[in-house]
């Protein structure tokens, strides 16, 4: 058959028609929230397990029932607070990938103080203050303190390391 395609033949589309995004580009966008989700799940899992082991009357099903909702709510709060840091990290990684063909760790670590500041800013301005009715702790004190900045910076360093790890050996093929 010359020039005609049989009904049972399947021809692949030429590469110029459909070009899927490389996995590393997808990771540049969804990587920081994914690492954050892993950290949130790990934090609440250890907190609930520690509570289960320290309180003898606690039942295991309470952990199983509480882990998904508390993780989802915490992740949404953290996601809203870190939107600016996610955007900055993704933009920096895209610039590095386009400029030098890979995403090295050292520029991300050098940018981590700015990411920590953006995270603090997000918690300070975008996350609403909520308190439990019986909460006796003092109200939240607004303003940047060294403790808040160092805490946000430390968390951003963990997110940067988790974000960079899958990208560490990937190069753009020219």
Buried (B, 14 or more C-beta within 10 A) or exposed (E): EEEEEEEEEEEEEEEEEEEEEEEBEEBBBEBBBBBBBEBBBEBBEEEBEEEBEEEEEEEEEEBEEEBEEBBEEBBEBBBEBBBBBBEBBBEBBBEBBEEEEBBEBEBBBEBBBBBBBBBBBBBBEEBEEEEEEEEEEEEEEEEEEEEBBEBBBEBBBBBBBBBBEBBEEBEBEE
